[in-house]
Amino acid sequence: MIDFKQIETFVWVAELGGFRAAAEKLHTTQPAISQRIAAMESIMAVRLFERGARGIKLTEKGQELLSHAQRMLDMRNEMLSVAKEQNAMRGTLRLGVAETLVQTWLHRLIEQLHDRYPALVVEIHVDTSHVLRTQLNSHQIDLALLVGTSQNPKEHHLHLCDYSLAWVASPSLKLHGRRVSVAELAATYPIITYPSLSLPYQAVKALIAESGVKTPRIYGSASLSTIVHMTRSGMGPSVIAPAVIVNEISQGELCLLDVDGALPDIRFYACWVESPDSHTAHRVAQLAQDIAAKRS
């Protein structure tokens, strides 16, 4: 059976061009180097070096095997490095994120990942929760921070945080400062909110149906900036998480409305699919949970 000591010896003999130089490099004797190479050649039933009056050189098969030996040593060294560094995580994490979290505390997560795991490369994919879950299940992303959980038995999740929804409008519509009914809003204006497959859209649609308005206009958008822009322009009221429009509310550009229809909270989770290399996703999910719990 070939061991790493033999592989290391093979690589250094090839790199340094001789048994004596390899023995000095590895702090051993020339006969020990010769024995390791002979044992390796015997186990694999191949000649690694041609020996001649001018020294040694790799055989054609030895040249072919050298790159494999170098990769094995590199992998061993990387494994030992990870074992020594308790916080070491490396490689690429494909992170899917719902835009609400991008607009609130995602930057804190990215900052902490950079500080704790500088060798980890994070690719950020921003999309709707529906699209992110599809990407997660097809292994296009490794971890998704999104609304809700699924029935997939291989999916694991951690609860992150909840955000309330609210009815919001431009002050130019003069809907603030009084009680407003869902029927009045839906009969008079288009209602702007998240896309049609989202929980907020379905909640708005159900409230309008309960109010008796038969032909409502509901404009769904996957872009929060589009929702905010349309609402600020006075196109109509919107249903959105106030956490993403704190500045607009404080500056008087948007107003919270007192509407008779109750809206559900949106619950965010970190979700990943179990696999042999999902340990990184799990650890990042735990960090995201900690940051979400401390959000201001």
Backbone torsions as a table, in degrees:
resi	resn	phi	psi	omega
1	MET	NA	131.6	-178.5
2	ILE	-79.4	135.7	177.1
3	ASP	-114.3	171.7	-176.2
4	PHE	-67.0	-27.8	178.9
5	LYS	-64.0	-41.1	177.9
6	GLN	-67.2	-41.6	179.7
7	ILE	-63.2	-44.2	179.0
8	GLU	-61.7	-40.6	178.6
9	THR	-63.6	-44.9	177.8
10	PHE	-56.2	-45.8	-178.2
11	VAL	-64.3	-43.7	-176.2
12	TRP	-73.2	-34.7	175.1
13	VAL	-62.3	-43.0	178.8
14	ALA	-66.3	-40.8	-178.0
15	GLU	-68.5	-41.8	-173.3
16	LEU	-93.9	-12.1	173.9
17	GLY	79.2	17.8	178.6
18	GLY	-176.2	158.1	-178.5
19	PHE	-71.5	-39.3	-177.0
20	ARG	-64.7	-45.0	-179.7
21	ALA	-63.8	-39.0	178.8
22	ALA	-66.1	-37.6	179.2
23	ALA	-64.1	-40.3	177.6
24	GLU	-66.3	-41.0	-180.0
25	LYS	-63.3	-40.2	-174.5
26	LEU	-96.0	6.5	176.3
27	HIS	56.6	50.4	177.1
28	THR	-143.2	-168.7	-177.3
29	THR	-99.6	159.8	178.5
30	GLN	-63.4	-41.2	176.4
31	PRO	-60.0	-35.7	178.7
32	ALA	-64.5	-39.3	178.2
33	ILE	-64.4	-44.3	179.9
34	SER	-61.7	-40.9	179.9
35	GLN	-64.4	-40.6	179.5
36	ARG	-63.9	-43.3	-179.4
37	ILE	-67.7	-40.9	179.4
38	ALA	-62.9	-40.9	179.0
39	ALA	-65.0	-40.1	-179.7
40	MET	-66.2	-41.4	179.1
41	GLU	-65.8	-38.1	-180.0
42	SER	-66.3	-43.8	-178.8
43	ILE	-63.4	-42.3	-176.7
44	MET	-89.7	-8.8	179.9
45	ALA	58.3	42.4	176.9
46	VAL	-138.8	158.3	172.2
47	ARG	-95.1	125.9	-179.4
48	LEU	-92.0	-33.2	-176.7
49	PHE	-131.5	146.6	169.1
50	GLU	-97.1	129.0	-178.7
51	ARG	-105.7	128.0	-179.3
52	GLY	-143.5	-176.4	-178.1
53	ALA	-63.9	-28.0	-177.9
54	ARG	-93.8	9.3	179.7
55	GLY	115.9	-149.7	-178.0
56	ILE	-122.3	156.9	172.6
57	LYS	-148.4	155.1	-179.9
58	LEU	-65.7	140.2	169.7
59	THR	-74.8	172.4	177.9
60	GLU	-60.9	-42.0	178.2
61	LYS	-69.0	-37.7	177.3
62	GLY	-61.8	-40.4	177.4
63	GLN	-63.1	-39.0	179.8
64	GLU	-66.6	-39.0	-177.4
65	LEU	-79.0	-20.1	-175.1
66	LEU	-61.2	-43.6	-178.6
67	SER	-63.7	-35.6	177.4
68	HIS	-66.3	-42.3	179.8
69	ALA	-63.5	-40.4	179.2
70	GLN	-64.1	-40.1	178.7
71	ARG	-65.7	-38.7	179.3
72	MET	-64.1	-39.7	177.8
73	LEU	-67.7	-39.8	178.3
74	ASP	-61.5	-43.0	179.5
75	MET	-65.8	-39.4	177.4
76	ARG	-62.8	-44.7	-179.6
77	ASN	-64.0	-38.9	178.6
78	GLU	-66.4	-40.9	178.8
79	MET	-62.5	-43.0	178.9
80	LEU	-65.6	-36.1	178.8
81	SER	-65.5	-42.8	178.9
82	VAL	-64.8	-38.9	-179.9
83	ALA	-64.0	-35.6	-178.5
84	LYS	-76.1	-32.6	-178.2
85	GLU	-99.4	105.3	-175.5
86	GLN	-62.5	-28.7	-177.7
87	ASN	-97.2	9.7	-174.5
88	ALA	-73.3	121.8	167.8
89	MET	-136.1	136.5	-176.9
90	ARG	-141.4	177.2	-176.9
91	GLY	95.5	-159.2	-177.4
92	THR	-119.0	131.5	173.5
93	LEU	-110.9	120.8	177.1
94	ARG	-90.8	106.7	-171.5
95	LEU	-107.2	117.3	175.4
96	GLY	-95.3	135.3	-174.1
97	VAL	-138.3	134.4	171.4
98	ALA	-71.7	145.8	-170.8
99	GLU	-64.5	-28.6	177.8
100	THR	-57.2	-40.0	179.5
101	LEU	-74.7	-31.5	175.0
102	VAL	-60.7	-38.9	-176.4
103	GLN	-81.6	-7.1	-176.5
104	THR	-116.2	-72.9	-171.9
105	TRP	-128.5	8.9	-179.7
106	LEU	-58.9	-36.7	-178.3
107	HIS	-58.6	-32.8	178.6
108	ARG	-68.4	-39.0	177.7
109	LEU	-63.7	-45.5	-178.7
110	ILE	-64.1	-40.7	178.5
111	GLU	-61.3	-44.1	-178.8
112	GLN	-69.9	-35.9	176.6
113	LEU	-63.2	-40.9	179.5
114	HIS	-64.6	-41.2	-178.7
115	ASP	-69.8	-42.8	-174.1
116	ARG	-83.4	-37.5	-173.8
117	TYR	-129.8	71.4	-175.3
118	PRO	-63.0	-19.9	179.7
119	ALA	-86.6	-2.1	-180.0
120	LEU	-92.7	124.0	177.1
121	VAL	-96.2	126.2	-178.0
122	VAL	-108.7	120.4	173.2
123	GLU	-98.8	120.9	-175.5
124	ILE	-100.2	126.4	177.6
125	HIS	-117.4	115.3	-178.3
126	VAL	-102.6	125.4	179.6
127	ASP	-162.8	-177.0	178.0
128	THR	-73.8	159.2	-179.5
129	SER	-61.3	-36.5	179.7
130	HIS	-61.9	-46.9	-179.7
131	VAL	-67.6	-42.0	-179.1
132	LEU	-61.8	-38.7	180.0
133	ARG	-67.5	-38.4	176.2
134	THR	-61.8	-43.5	178.7
135	GLN	-64.7	-37.4	179.3
136	LEU	-64.4	-46.2	-177.4
137	ASN	-69.9	-22.9	177.5
138	SER	-97.4	9.3	176.2
139	HIS	63.5	27.5	174.3
140	GLN	-81.8	-23.1	173.2
141	ILE	-130.6	159.2	-176.4
142	ASP	-97.7	-28.7	-177.4
143	LEU	-147.0	137.6	-179.9
144	ALA	-126.5	131.8	174.0
145	LEU	-106.4	104.8	-168.2
146	LEU	-149.8	-178.3	-179.3
147	VAL	-89.0	126.5	172.1
148	GLY	83.1	174.8	177.8
149	THR	-123.2	175.8	-179.7
150	SER	-125.1	177.1	179.1
151	GLN	-92.9	4.0	-179.7
152	ASN	-64.4	117.8	-177.2
153	PRO	-64.9	-19.6	179.4
154	LYS	-87.7	-8.1	-178.1
155	GLU	-83.9	132.4	174.4
156	HIS	-111.0	151.9	-178.6
157	HIS	-150.8	155.3	171.9
158	LEU	-128.3	135.4	177.1
159	HIS	-71.5	134.2	-178.3
160	LEU	-102.1	-60.6	-175.8
161	CYS	-169.1	167.2	174.9
162	ASP	-119.8	142.8	173.7
163	TYR	-124.4	136.3	177.2
164	SER	-77.5	157.0	172.9
165	LEU	-108.2	154.3	179.7
166	ALA	-147.6	157.0	171.3
167	TRP	-85.4	131.5	-174.9
168	VAL	-135.4	148.6	177.8
169	ALA	-152.2	162.4	171.8
170	SER	-69.7	142.2	177.3
171	PRO	-61.4	-18.8	-179.8
172	SER	-66.8	-20.7	178.8
173	LEU	-81.0	-12.9	177.7
174	LYS	56.0	44.3	178.0
175	LEU	-102.3	-10.1	-176.9
176	HIS	-87.5	161.4	177.4
177	GLY	84.5	6.4	177.9
178	ARG	-152.5	164.6	177.6
179	ARG	-76.8	131.8	-178.5
180	VAL	-124.7	143.8	177.9
181	SER	-95.3	153.8	175.8
182	VAL	-61.2	-37.7	-179.3
183	ALA	-61.7	-42.7	179.3
184	GLU	-62.7	-44.7	-179.4
185	LEU	-63.6	-49.0	-174.4
186	ALA	-70.7	-28.9	179.9
187	ALA	-78.6	-22.4	-173.1
188	THR	-104.1	-35.6	-171.6
189	TYR	-129.5	158.6	165.2
190	PRO	-73.2	143.6	178.5
191	ILE	-100.2	128.5	-175.6
192	ILE	-105.9	132.2	179.2
193	THR	-161.0	-165.7	-179.0
194	TYR	-68.1	171.6	-174.3
195	PRO	-64.8	166.4	-168.0
196	SER	-62.1	-26.7	-180.0
197	LEU	-88.9	1.8	-176.5
198	SER	-85.4	159.6	176.8
199	LEU	-62.0	-44.8	179.3
200	PRO	-59.3	-42.3	179.7
201	TYR	-60.7	-46.5	-178.7
202	GLN	-65.3	-35.5	178.2
203	ALA	-66.8	-43.3	178.0
204	VAL	-62.9	-44.5	-179.8
205	LYS	-59.7	-41.6	179.7
206	ALA	-67.4	-41.8	178.8
207	LEU	-62.9	-41.1	179.8
208	ILE	-66.5	-39.8	177.7
209	ALA	-62.2	-40.9	178.0
210	GLU	-65.9	-28.4	-178.5
211	SER	-76.2	-14.1	177.5
212	GLY	94.9	-0.2	177.8
213	VAL	-75.3	122.0	-171.1
214	LYS	-83.6	-37.1	-174.7
215	THR	-126.1	68.9	-178.6
216	PRO	-75.8	159.6	172.3
217	ARG	-110.5	116.6	177.9
218	ILE	-120.4	118.2	179.4
219	TYR	-100.4	110.5	179.1
220	GLY	-99.2	137.7	179.0
221	SER	-139.3	140.5	176.4
222	ALA	-82.9	-6.0	-177.7
223	SER	-105.0	118.2	178.4
224	LEU	-63.9	-37.8	-179.9
225	SER	-63.4	-34.8	177.1
226	THR	-67.7	-43.7	178.1
227	ILE	-59.0	-47.1	-178.8
228	VAL	-64.1	-43.8	-179.2
229	HIS	-62.8	-45.4	-179.6
230	MET	-63.7	-38.1	179.8
231	THR	-70.3	-44.3	179.1
232	ARG	-62.0	-33.4	-178.5
233	SER	-74.1	-7.8	178.4
234	GLY	86.9	15.7	-179.8
235	MET	-63.5	-36.3	180.0
236	GLY	173.7	173.1	176.8
237	PRO	-74.8	161.1	178.5
238	SER	-132.5	161.7	171.0
239	VAL	-113.6	118.2	-173.4
240	ILE	-153.4	162.8	175.8
241	ALA	-77.6	118.8	179.9
242	PRO	-57.2	-22.1	-178.9
243	ALA	-60.9	-23.3	-177.5
244	VAL	-96.2	-1.8	180.0
245	ILE	-128.8	34.8	-178.9
246	VAL	-58.9	-44.5	-179.0
247	ASN	-65.6	-43.4	-179.1
248	GLU	-62.9	-37.2	178.6
249	ILE	-71.1	-45.0	-178.3
250	SER	-65.0	-29.4	-179.8
251	GLN	-90.2	1.4	177.3
252	GLY	77.8	11.9	179.6
253	GLU	-78.6	-26.1	176.3
254	LEU	-134.5	150.7	-178.6
255	CYS	-125.0	141.0	172.3
256	LEU	-76.6	137.0	-178.4
257	LEU	-103.3	152.4	175.1
258	ASP	-99.9	96.5	-173.1
259	VAL	-114.4	144.8	-174.2
260	ASP	-74.0	-10.1	-178.5
261	GLY	-93.6	127.5	-180.0
262	ALA	-80.7	137.6	-179.5
263	LEU	-112.2	145.8	179.3
264	PRO	-78.6	159.7	170.0
265	ASP	-77.1	154.8	171.3
266	ILE	-101.4	126.3	-174.5
267	ARG	-103.6	123.6	-177.8
268	PHE	-102.0	142.5	-180.0
269	TYR	-133.4	152.1	167.0
270	ALA	-95.8	121.2	-174.4
271	CYS	-124.4	139.9	174.8
272	TRP	-147.2	157.4	-179.9
273	VAL	-100.7	130.1	-177.5
274	GLU	-61.2	131.3	178.1
275	SER	-157.0	169.1	-179.3
276	PRO	-60.0	-23.7	-177.9
277	ASP	-115.0	27.5	-177.4
278	SER	-87.9	5.5	-178.5
279	HIS	-64.0	-34.9	179.1
280	THR	-65.8	-44.6	178.7
281	ALA	-59.3	-41.0	-179.8
282	HIS	-63.2	-44.7	-178.2
283	ARG	-67.8	-37.9	177.4
284	VAL	-68.0	-36.7	176.8
285	ALA	-61.4	-41.1	178.1
286	GLN	-64.2	-39.7	177.6
287	LEU	-66.1	-41.6	177.7
288	ALA	-61.3	-38.6	178.4
289	GLN	-62.5	-43.2	178.7
290	ASP	-62.5	-43.9	-178.8
291	ILE	-67.6	-40.8	179.3
292	ALA	-63.0	-36.5	-179.9
293	ALA	-68.1	-25.7	-177.2
294	LYS	-99.9	4.7	-176.2
295	ARG	-62.4	147.5	179.9
296	SER	-91.3	NA	NA
